């Protein structure tokens, strides 16, 4: 009996550890956030009298798999650099929790599966945008991280793609409303990325990542650029209300959130401290989902 129990415990531990390894490999939390943004775009784009649940679930599943594959391929390409950084040294590949060949096969399978789901159940435009997003993130943004801050601009393109994919999955077209949603998430990523790069600067330098503007310095010039891009979110956040995509309430929420987000950048300009950058980083994590939820709630009749 003890032998059976021991075997069961070992099997359970193996399943748990493998599951966690795959969970980390696909950057589950990031993929979940990406999927939420795609669902948000679909919800705002859907204008039919009957909500298309089949297309919605296809978008959610296909988008999640593509995002997970992109994150996994990113870890595959950066596996040697991840070993050098404290924040990433416990990822599956540096720890050898998953072999390189296994990671490549797994990432390829879920990526292809995600593309097929979008192709069959949504439309070619959404599928094409999903593939483009993966290519930009894996093959362009990832290697550019060691080149310079241009990587942030490139990375912001696939990073802003989820609500656009959601809109096209619902409508089959790219309208000005979709570009507004894309623009908000695109601009949001600059203070978000740079705050993370500021906080993780020592780790990033170990891997040779160059994401901060102004020559990679944590100085007033970088802080001002973070402030400027955050400032842009105030007028952008009002555009869905102005064009009738959502109502007035969400415009008020977006303005309040944008003002609070902007206020955090003044502290960084004043002291250029890691603590102030950390506040902006957490502020960016809160801003986007709160504003997107406000937009969705404001659309409900």
C-alpha positions as CSV (number, residue, x, y, z in Angstrom):
1,X,0.0,0.0,0.0
2,X,2.8,2.4,0.9
3,X,4.5,1.7,-2.5
4,X,1.3,2.5,-4.3
5,X,0.8,5.7,-2.4
6,X,4.4,6.7,-3.0
7,X,4.0,6.1,-6.7
8,X,0.8,8.1,-6.8
9,X,2.5,11.0,-5.0
10,X,5.5,10.9,-7.4
11,X,3.2,10.9,-10.4
12,X,1.2,13.8,-9.0
13,X,4.4,15.7,-8.3
14,X,5.5,15.1,-11.8
15,X,2.2,16.2,-13.4
16,X,2.2,19.3,-11.2
17,X,5.8,20.3,-12.0
18,X,5.3,19.7,-15.8
19,X,2.1,21.7,-15.7
20,X,3.8,24.6,-14.0
21,X,6.7,24.4,-16.5
22,X,4.2,24.7,-19.4
23,X,2.3,27.4,-17.6
24,X,5.5,29.5,-17.3
25,X,6.6,28.7,-20.8
26,X,3.5,30.2,-22.4
27,X,3.6,33.2,-20.0
28,X,0.1,32.3,-18.9
29,X,-0.7,35.6,-17.1
30,X,0.5,37.7,-20.0
31,X,-1.4,35.5,-22.5
32,X,-4.6,35.9,-20.4
33,X,-4.3,39.7,-20.4
34,X,-3.8,39.6,-24.2
35,X,-6.8,37.4,-24.6
36,X,-8.9,39.8,-22.4
37,X,-7.9,42.7,-24.6
38,X,-9.0,40.7,-27.7
39,X,-12.3,39.8,-26.1
40,X,-12.7,43.5,-25.2
41,X,-12.3,44.5,-28.9
42,X,-14.7,41.8,-30.0
43,X,-17.3,43.0,-27.5
44,X,-17.1,46.6,-28.7
45,X,-17.1,45.5,-32.3
46,X,-20.1,43.2,-32.2
47,X,-23.2,45.1,-33.4
48,X,-25.4,42.2,-34.2
49,X,-28.7,41.6,-32.5
50,X,-27.4,38.2,-31.4
51,X,-24.0,37.9,-29.9
52,X,-21.8,35.5,-31.9
53,X,-20.6,33.2,-29.1
54,X,-18.9,30.8,-31.5
55,X,-16.7,33.5,-33.1
56,X,-16.0,34.9,-29.6
57,X,-14.8,31.6,-28.1
58,X,-12.8,30.9,-31.2
59,X,-11.1,34.3,-30.8
60,X,-10.4,33.7,-27.2
61,X,-9.0,30.2,-27.6
62,X,-7.1,30.9,-30.9
63,X,-5.8,34.2,-29.6
64,X,-4.6,32.6,-26.3
65,X,-2.8,29.9,-28.2
66,X,-1.1,32.3,-30.5
67,X,-0.1,34.5,-27.6
68,X,1.2,31.5,-25.6
69,X,3.2,30.3,-28.6
70,X,4.7,33.8,-29.1
71,X,5.7,34.0,-25.4
72,X,7.2,30.5,-25.6
73,X,9.2,31.2,-28.8
74,X,10.4,34.4,-27.1
75,X,11.7,32.3,-24.2
76,X,13.3,29.8,-26.6
77,X,15.2,32.5,-28.3
78,X,16.2,34.3,-25.1
79,X,17.0,31.1,-23.1
80,X,20.7,32.0,-22.7
81,X,20.0,35.5,-21.7
82,X,17.3,34.4,-19.2
83,X,19.9,32.5,-17.3
84,X,21.7,35.8,-16.6
85,X,18.8,37.7,-15.1
86,X,17.3,37.2,-11.7
87,X,13.8,37.9,-12.9
88,X,13.9,35.1,-15.6
89,X,16.5,32.6,-14.3
90,X,13.7,30.4,-12.9
91,X,11.9,30.0,-16.3
92,X,11.5,26.4,-17.6
93,X,14.4,26.5,-20.1
94,X,17.1,27.9,-17.8
95,X,16.0,25.4,-15.2
96,X,15.9,22.5,-17.8
97,X,12.4,21.7,-16.7
98,X,11.6,21.3,-20.4
99,X,14.0,20.4,-23.1
100,X,14.7,22.8,-25.9
101,X,13.3,20.3,-28.5
102,X,10.2,19.8,-26.4
103,X,9.6,23.5,-26.1
104,X,10.0,24.0,-29.8
105,X,7.5,21.2,-30.7
106,X,5.0,22.4,-28.1
107,X,5.2,26.0,-29.2
108,X,4.9,25.1,-32.8
109,X,1.8,22.9,-32.2
110,X,-0.1,25.4,-30.2
111,X,0.8,28.2,-32.5
112,X,-0.4,26.3,-35.6
113,X,-3.5,25.2,-33.7
114,X,-4.3,28.8,-32.7
115,X,-3.9,30.0,-36.3
116,X,-6.2,27.2,-37.6
117,X,-8.9,28.0,-35.1
118,X,-8.9,31.7,-36.2
119,X,-8.9,30.7,-39.8
120,X,-11.8,28.3,-39.5
121,X,-14.0,30.1,-37.1
122,X,-13.3,33.9,-37.6
123,X,-12.0,35.3,-40.9
124,X,-8.8,35.6,-43.0
125,X,-8.2,39.2,-41.8
126,X,-8.1,38.3,-38.1
127,X,-6.0,35.2,-38.9
128,X,-3.5,37.4,-40.9
129,X,-3.2,39.9,-38.1
130,X,-2.6,37.2,-35.6
131,X,0.2,35.7,-37.7
132,X,1.7,39.2,-38.2
133,X,1.5,39.8,-34.5
134,X,3.4,36.6,-33.8
135,X,6.1,37.4,-36.4
136,X,6.7,40.9,-35.1
137,X,6.9,39.8,-31.5
138,X,9.1,36.7,-32.0
139,X,11.3,37.5,-35.1
140,X,11.6,41.3,-34.9
141,X,10.9,42.6,-31.3
142,X,12.8,39.8,-29.5
143,X,16.2,40.3,-31.3
144,X,15.9,44.1,-31.3
145,X,15.9,44.2,-27.5
146,X,19.7,43.9,-27.6
147,X,19.9,46.6,-30.3
148,X,18.2,49.6,-28.8
149,X,14.9,51.3,-27.7
150,X,13.5,50.9,-31.2
151,X,12.5,47.5,-29.9
152,X,9.9,49.2,-27.7
153,X,8.2,50.8,-30.8
154,X,8.2,47.5,-32.6
155,X,7.0,45.6,-29.6
156,X,4.2,48.0,-29.1
157,X,2.7,47.0,-32.5
158,X,1.9,43.4,-31.6
159,X,1.2,44.5,-28.1
160,X,-1.6,46.7,-29.4
161,X,-2.9,44.1,-31.8
162,X,-5.3,42.2,-29.5
163,X,-8.3,44.7,-29.5
164,X,-7.8,45.1,-33.2
165,X,-8.0,41.3,-33.7
166,X,-11.1,41.3,-31.5
167,X,-12.7,44.0,-33.6
168,X,-11.9,42.3,-36.9
169,X,-13.2,39.0,-35.6
170,X,-16.5,40.6,-34.9
171,X,-16.8,42.8,-38.0
172,X,-14.4,41.5,-40.6
173,X,-13.1,45.0,-41.3
174,X,-10.7,47.6,-39.8
175,X,-12.6,50.8,-39.2
176,X,-11.6,54.0,-37.4
177,X,-13.1,52.6,-34.2
178,X,-10.7,49.7,-34.3
179,X,-7.7,52.1,-34.9
180,X,-8.8,54.1,-31.8
181,X,-8.7,51.0,-29.7
182,X,-5.4,50.0,-31.2
183,X,-4.0,53.6,-30.7
184,X,-4.9,53.6,-27.0
185,X,-3.1,50.3,-26.3
186,X,-0.2,51.3,-28.5
187,X,0.6,54.5,-26.7
188,X,-0.1,52.9,-23.3
189,X,2.8,50.5,-23.9
190,X,5.5,53.2,-23.9
191,X,5.2,54.2,-20.3
192,X,4.5,50.6,-19.4
193,X,7.6,49.2,-21.2
194,X,9.9,52.0,-20.0
195,X,8.7,51.8,-16.4
196,X,9.5,48.0,-16.4
197,X,12.9,48.7,-18.1
198,X,13.7,51.4,-15.5
199,X,12.8,49.0,-12.6
200,X,14.7,46.1,-14.2
201,X,17.6,48.1,-15.6
202,X,20.3,46.2,-13.7
203,X,18.9,42.8,-14.8
204,X,18.4,44.0,-18.4
205,X,22.0,45.2,-18.6
206,X,23.3,41.7,-17.7
207,X,21.5,40.4,-20.8
208,X,22.4,43.3,-23.0
209,X,18.9,44.5,-23.3
210,X,18.6,48.2,-24.3
211,X,15.0,49.4,-23.9
212,X,15.3,52.8,-22.2
213,X,15.3,55.9,-24.4
214,X,17.8,58.8,-24.1
215,X,20.8,56.5,-24.4
216,X,19.5,54.0,-21.9
217,X,19.8,56.4,-19.0
218,X,17.5,56.6,-16.0
219,X,17.4,60.4,-16.0
220,X,15.1,63.4,-16.4
221,X,15.0,63.0,-20.2
222,X,13.7,59.5,-19.9
223,X,11.2,60.5,-17.2
224,X,9.9,63.3,-19.5
225,X,9.4,60.9,-22.4
226,X,7.4,58.6,-20.1
227,X,5.3,61.6,-19.0
228,X,4.7,62.8,-22.6
229,X,3.4,59.4,-23.8
230,X,1.2,59.1,-20.6
231,X,-0.2,62.6,-21.4
232,X,-1.3,61.4,-24.8
233,X,-3.6,58.9,-23.1
234,X,-5.9,61.7,-21.9
235,X,-7.2,62.8,-25.3
236,X,-7.0,59.2,-26.7
237,X,-9.1,57.9,-23.8
238,X,-11.9,60.3,-24.8
239,X,-12.0,59.3,-28.5
240,X,-14.4,56.3,-28.0
241,X,-16.8,58.7,-26.3
242,X,-16.4,61.4,-28.9
243,X,-17.1,59.0,-31.8
244,X,-20.0,57.4,-30.1
245,X,-18.3,54.0,-29.6
246,X,-19.1,54.2,-25.9
247,X,-20.9,56.6,-23.6
248,X,-19.9,59.5,-21.4
249,X,-19.4,57.5,-18.2
250,X,-16.5,55.6,-19.6
251,X,-15.0,58.8,-20.9
252,X,-15.0,60.2,-17.4
253,X,-13.4,57.0,-16.0
254,X,-10.7,57.1,-18.7
255,X,-10.0,60.7,-17.9
256,X,-9.7,60.1,-14.2
257,X,-7.5,57.0,-14.7
258,X,-5.4,58.9,-17.2
259,X,-4.9,61.9,-14.8
260,X,-3.9,59.6,-12.0
261,X,-1.5,57.7,-14.2
262,X,0.0,61.0,-15.4
263,X,0.4,62.2,-11.8
264,X,2.7,59.3,-11.1
265,X,5.1,60.5,-13.8
266,X,5.7,63.8,-12.0
267,X,7.2,62.0,-9.1
268,X,9.6,60.2,-11.5
269,X,10.6,63.5,-13.1
270,X,11.2,64.9,-9.6
271,X,13.4,62.2,-8.1
272,X,14.2,59.8,-10.9
273,X,14.0,56.9,-8.4
274,X,13.3,53.3,-8.8
275,X,10.4,53.6,-6.3
276,X,8.6,56.2,-8.6
277,X,9.2,54.0,-11.7
278,X,7.7,51.1,-9.8
279,X,4.6,53.1,-9.1
280,X,4.2,53.9,-12.8
281,X,4.7,50.2,-13.6
282,X,1.9,49.2,-11.3
283,X,-0.2,52.1,-12.4
284,X,0.1,50.9,-16.0
285,X,-1.1,47.4,-14.9
286,X,-4.2,49.0,-13.5
287,X,-4.9,51.6,-16.1
288,X,-5.6,49.4,-19.2
289,X,-8.0,46.8,-17.7
290,X,-10.0,49.4,-15.7
291,X,-10.5,51.6,-18.8
292,X,-11.3,48.7,-21.0
293,X,-13.8,47.4,-18.5
294,X,-15.4,50.8,-18.3
295,X,-15.7,51.0,-22.1
296,X,-17.4,47.6,-22.1
297,X,-19.8,48.4,-19.3
298,X,-20.7,51.7,-21.0
299,X,-21.7,49.8,-24.1
300,X,-24.2,47.6,-22.3
301,X,-27.8,48.9,-22.9
